[in-house]
C-alpha cells in the first residue's frame, strides 16, 4: 500500500492511525489501549500528537495535554524495547539514524535485533525512515510506505 503525503509529519500521523487501527481490528487490542513504542531524542514532526512523544521539553512546553498511548525508551536499547512490549503494543516507531540531538547511530546489530523482535511479536509493526525521507512500516508482512 502506498500513501503519498504532503509532509513528513502527516506521513507519521497516518502511520500512527494505520498501526492503531490495525492493532484494534487485527491484533485484538482492547478499545483505546493501543501502545506505540518510540525512542528518546526522536524527531518525527511538530504536530501535537508527535511532540507529545518527544523527549525534548521545549517541544512539549505549553502544548499539552498530549495523546496517550506512547512509550519512550532509550535509543539503541533492545532490552528496553523488549521490556516495554506487551499485548497492547501495535508499533515501534524509529528513525534508524537520529539527527535531532546530533547524529546518533544505533549500536551495531540493533536494527536487525529490533526487526527480529517485531517479527517474533506477532502483529507488531516497525517503522524506519529511509534516506529519501520516505517512511516504511510493516504490519505483519504487509508494508505501507508514507512519503511526505
VOBA-1610 file (N, C-alpha, C; in pm, whole numbers, padded with zeros to 5 digits, always signed):
BEGIN
Unk+00085-00116+00000Unk+00000+00000+00000Unk+00090+00123+00000Unk+00060+00221-00081Unk+00136+00345-00086Unk+00040+00459-00056Unk+00080+00545+00038Unk+00000+00660+00078Unk+00083+00787+00062Unk+00077+00854-00053Unk+00155+00977-00069Unk+00105+01085+00027Unk+00197+01161+00084Unk+00165+01265+00180Unk+00233+01396+00139Unk+00187+01505+00199Unk+00246+01635+00174Unk+00367+01663+00263Unk+00364+01611+00386Unk+00471+01640+00481Unk+00511+01513+00556Unk+00629+01516+00615Unk+00673+01403+00697Unk+00584+01384+00818Unk+00541+01493+00882Unk+00454+01482+00999Unk+00322+01417+00961Unk+00268+01454+00848Unk+00143+01393+00801Unk+00164+01244+00774Unk+00279+01209+00722Unk+00310+01068+00698Unk+00315+00990+00828Unk+00379+01046+00931Unk+00387+00979+01061Unk+00249+00968+01125Unk+00172+01076+01121Unk+00036+01074+01177Unk-00048+00964+01110Unk-00037+00952+00979Unk-00113+00849+00907Unk-00065+00710+00945Unk+00065+00692+00960Unk+00118+00563+01000Unk+00072+00527+01141Unk+00065+00625+01231Unk+00016+00601+01367Unk-00129+00555+01362Unk-00210+00624+01283Unk-00350+00585+01271Unk-00364+00446+01212Unk-00286+00416+01109Unk-00294+00284+01046Unk-00251+00174+01144Unk-00144+00198+01219Unk-00096+00098+01315Unk-00198+00075+01425Unk-00257+00182+01476Unk-00357+00167+01582Unk-00481+00093+01530Unk-00530+00132+01415Unk-00648+00066+01359Unk-00619-00082+01339Unk-00502-00110+01284Unk-00462-00249+01263Unk-00457-00324+01396Unk-00402-00260+01499Unk-00393-00322+01630Unk-00530-00358+01686Unk-00627-00268+01669Unk-00762-00295+01719Unk-00834-00401+01636Unk-00827-00386+01505Unk-00903-00476+01417Unk-00840-00613+01401Unk-00709-00619+01392Unk-00642-00745+01360Unk-00580-00811+01481Unk-00510-00736+01562Unk-00442-00794+01677Unk-00535-00816+01796Unk-00646-00741+01799Unk-00742-00757+01907Unk-00710-00678+02032Unk-00640-00567+02017Unk-00611-00480+02131Unk-00742-00418+02180Unk-00761-00411+02310Unk-00883-00354+02369Unk-00896-00206+02329Unk-01020-00160+02323Unk-01055-00023+02284Unk-00970+00081+02359Unk-00909+00170+02285Unk-00828+00281+02338Unk-00708+00238+02422Unk-00654+00120+02396Unk-00540+00071+02474Unk-00414+00051+02389Unk-00417+00086+02260Unk-00301+00064+02173Unk-00181+00143+02223Unk-00065+00082+02211Unk+00061+00142+02255Unk+00161+00141+02140Unk+00229+00252+02123Unk+00336+00264+02024Unk+00464+00298+02098Unk+00568+00222+02070Unk+00698+00247+02131Unk+00777+00341+02040Unk+00830+00447+02098Unk+00916+00542+02026Unk+01044+00558+02107Unk+01139+00632+02053Unk+01272+00642+02115Unk+01303+00784+02160Unk+01377+00795+02270Unk+01425+00924+02316Unk+01499+00994+02203Unk+01494+01126+02204Unk+01562+01211+02106Unk+01508+01196+01964Unk+01384+01150+01953Unk+01324+01135+01820Unk+01281+01271+01766Unk+01264+01277+01637Unk+01200+01392+01574Unk+01122+01342+01454Unk+00990+01345+01468Unk+00903+01298+01361Unk+00814+01410+01308Unk+00824+01529+01364Unk+00742+01641+01318Unk+00701+01729+01434Unk+00609+01822+01407Unk+00571+01920+01508Unk+00420+01924+01536Unk+00347+01821+01499Unk+00205+01818+01535Unk+00194+01791+01685Unk+00077+01820+01743Unk+00062+01800+01887Unk+00072+01652+01925Unk+00025+01563+01841Unk+00042+01421+01870Unk+00190+01385+01873Unk+00263+01427+01773Unk+00404+01389+01760Unk+00491+01453+01868Unk+00469+01581+01899Unk+00551+01642+02006Unk+00516+01583+02141Unk+00399+01522+02151Unk+00359+01457+02275Unk+00449+01341+02313Unk+00515+01278+02215Unk+00609+01171+02250Unk+00753+01213+02222Unk+00776+01343+02219Unk+00913+01395+02211Unk+00976+01392+02349Unk+01106+01373+02355Unk+01175+01380+02483Unk+01237+01518+02505Unk+01214+01609+02413Unk+01268+01745+02422Unk+01166+01835+02493Unk+01195+01880+02615Unk+01098+01961+02690Unk+01052+02086+02617Unk+01139+02151+02544Unk+01100+02274+02474Unk+00994+02248+02368Unk+00991+02130+02311Unk+00890+02097+02209Unk+00754+02069+02271Unk+00753+02032+02399Unk+00630+01993+02467Unk+00568+02108+02549Unk+00653+02201+02590Unk+00610+02306+02683Unk+00491+02385+02628Unk+00385+02390+02708Unk+00263+02466+02682Unk+00184+02415+02561Unk+00201+02287+02524Unk+00124+02230+02414Unk+00034+02114+02457Unk+00041+02075+02584Unk-00039+01963+02632Unk-00184+02001+02652Unk-00269+01907+02687Unk-00237+01767+02712Unk-00212+01691+02582Unk-00138+01583+02594Unk-00098+01505+02477Unk-00175+01375+02468Unk-00176+01321+02347Unk-00242+01193+02323Unk-00171+01082+02401Unk-00247+00994+02464Unk-00186+00881+02535Unk-00146+00772+02437Unk-00079+00670+02490Unk-00050+00552+02409Unk+00089+00546+02351Unk+00179+00632+02397Unk+00317+00630+02351Unk+00409+00600+02468Unk+00507+00515+02445Unk+00605+00480+02546Unk+00743+00512+02488Unk+00821+00591+02560Unk+00956+00624+02515Unk+01058+00533+02582Unk+01151+00486+02502Unk+01262+00404+02553Unk+01392+00463+02500Unk+01504+00433+02565Unk+01633+00485+02518Unk+01666+00431+02377Unk+01715+00520+02292Unk+01753+00483+02156Unk+01866+00380+02159Unk+01847+00272+02088Unk+01950+00170+02077Unk+01949+00065+02187Unk+01851+00069+02276Unk+01845-00023+02389Unk+01741-00132+02363Unk+01784-00244+02307Unk+01692-00352+02272Unk+01625-00412+02395Unk+01694-00415+02508Unk+01633-00468+02630Unk+01519-00378+02678Unk+01534-00247+02661Unk+01426-00154+02698Unk+01305-00173+02607Unk+01329-00195+02479Unk+01219-00222+02385Unk+01148-00349+02427Unk+01225-00453+02452Unk+01168-00582+02492Unk+01083-00566+02619Unk+01133-00490+02717Unk+01061-00469+02842Unk+00933-00387+02822Unk+00934-00296+02726Unk+00817-00210+02702Unk+00708-00280+02622Unk+00744-00383+02547Unk+00645-00452+02463Unk+00547-00532+02547Unk+00420-00524+02507Unk+00317-00606+02571Unk+00207-00630+02469Unk+00098-00692+02511Unk-00010-00724+02417Unk-00065-00600+02348Unk-00059-00485+02413Unk-00114-00362+02356Unk-00021-00291+02260Unk+00101-00341+02244Unk+00195-00278+02151Unk+00155-00310+02008Unk+00131-00205+01931Unk+00093-00223+01791Unk+00201-00174+01696Unk+00300-00099+01746Unk+00402-00047+01656Unk+00526-00002+01734Unk+00637-00001+01662Unk+00761+00059+01709Unk+00799+00161+01603Unk+00809+00286+01644Unk+00838+00395+01551Unk+00982+00438+01572Unk+01062+00429+01467Unk+01205+00456+01483Unk+01263+00528+01362Unk+01358+00614+01389Unk+01447+00670+01286Unk+01578+00595+01302Unk+01623+00523+01202Unk+01747+00445+01218Unk+01869+00530+01250Unk+01872+00650+01199Unk+01978+00745+01235Unk+01907+00870+01282Unk+01923+00903+01408Unk+01858+01022+01462Unk+01947+01143+01439Unk+01884+01254+01404Unk+01962+01375+01374Unk+01916+01496+01454Unk+01815+01485+01536Unk+01765+01600+01611Unk+01860+01638+01724Unk+01920+01542+01791Unk+02009+01568+01905Unk+02153+01542+01865Unk+02189+01575+01742Unk+02317+01536+01686Unk+02295+01415+01598Unk+02397+01365+01539Unk+02384+01245+01456Unk+02409+01125+01546Unk+02302+01053+01575Unk+02309+00939+01666Unk+02287+00810+01587Unk+02385+00723+01594Unk+02377+00593+01528Unk+02341+00488+01634Unk+02257+00391+01597Unk+02228+00284+01693Unk+02347+00191+01705Unk+02355+00115+01812Unk+02464+00018+01825Unk+02459-00084+01710Unk+02574-00139+01678Unk+02584-00241+01574Unk+02485-00354+01603Unk+02407-00390+01504Unk+02313-00501+01517Unk+02179-00466+01577Unk+02163-00343+01629Unk+02037-00306+01695Unk+01918-00313+01600Unk+01930-00257+01482Unk+01815-00256+01390Unk+01777-00398+01348Unk+01875-00483+01330Unk+01848-00623+01296Unk+01775-00692+01412Unk+01823-00668+01535Unk+01757-00727+01653Unk+01615-00672+01670Unk+01597-00543+01646Unk+01466-00482+01658Unk+01369-00541+01556Unk+01415-00555+01433Unk+01331-00614+01329Unk+01291-00757+01366Unk+01387-00835+01416Unk+01359-00973+01456Unk+01261-00976+01573Unk+01278-00885+01669Unk+01188-00879+01784Unk+01046-00848+01739Unk+01031-00751+01649Unk+00898-00717+01597Unk+00837-00835+01522Unk+00918-00907+01447Unk+00868-01023+01373Unk+00823-01133+01468Unk+00895-01151+01580Unk+00857-01253+01678Unk+00730-01216+01753Unk+00713-01088+01779Unk+00593-01041+01848Unk+00482-01031+01745Unk+00404-01134+01734Unk+00300-01140+01630Unk+00222-01011+01626Unk+00224-00948+01513Unk+00143-00830+01495Unk+00202-00699+01541Unk+00331-00692+01562Unk+00391-00563+01597Unk+00449-00503+01471Unk+00411-00380+01444Unk+00463-00308+01329Unk+00595-00245+01367Unk+00680-00223+01271Unk+00802-00147+01297Unk+00822-00053+01180Unk+00883+00061+01207Unk+00899+00161+01102Unk+01042+00203+01090Unk+01077+00249+00972Unk+01210+00304+00955Unk+01202+00420+00857Unk+01290+00513+00876Unk+01294+00629+00790Unk+01402+00606+00685Unk+01363+00612+00562Unk+01457+00590+00452Unk+01534+00718+00422Unk+01651+00705+00361Unk+01731+00824+00329Unk+01657+00925+00243Unk+01561+00880+00161Unk+01487+00973+00076Unk+01367+01031+00148Unk+01364+01017+00281Unk+01263+01072+00371Unk+01131+00998+00365Unk+01122+00889+00290Unk+01003+00806+00297Unk+01009+00725+00426Unk+00897+00689+00475Unk+00893+00603+00594Unk+00825+00474+00553Unk+00883+00363+00593Unk+00829+00232+00560Unk+00784+00166+00688Unk+00664+00115+00689Unk+00608+00047+00806Unk+00565-00091+00764Unk+00591-00189+00846Unk+00547-00325+00819Unk+00445-00364+00924Unk+00327-00400+00877Unk+00225-00455+00963Unk+00219-00602+00926Unk+00275-00684+01013Unk+00299-00825+00981Unk+00391-00827+00860Unk+00344-00876+00747Unk+00432-00879+00631Unk+00384-00784+00522Unk+00289-00696+00555Unk+00235-00603+00456Unk+00297-00466+00474Unk+00384-00423+00385Unk+00445-00290+00402Unk+00351-00178+00363Unk+00361-00068+00433Unk+00290+00055+00397Unk+00396+00164+00392Unk+00401+00240+00284Unk+00501+00345+00270Unk+00429+00478+00267Unk+00470+00569+00355Unk+00417+00704+00352Unk+00531+00798+00321Unk+00506+00893+00236Unk+00613+00985+00196Unk+00559+01127+00201Unk+00634+01211+00273Unk+00589+01350+00284Unk+00698+01443+00245
//
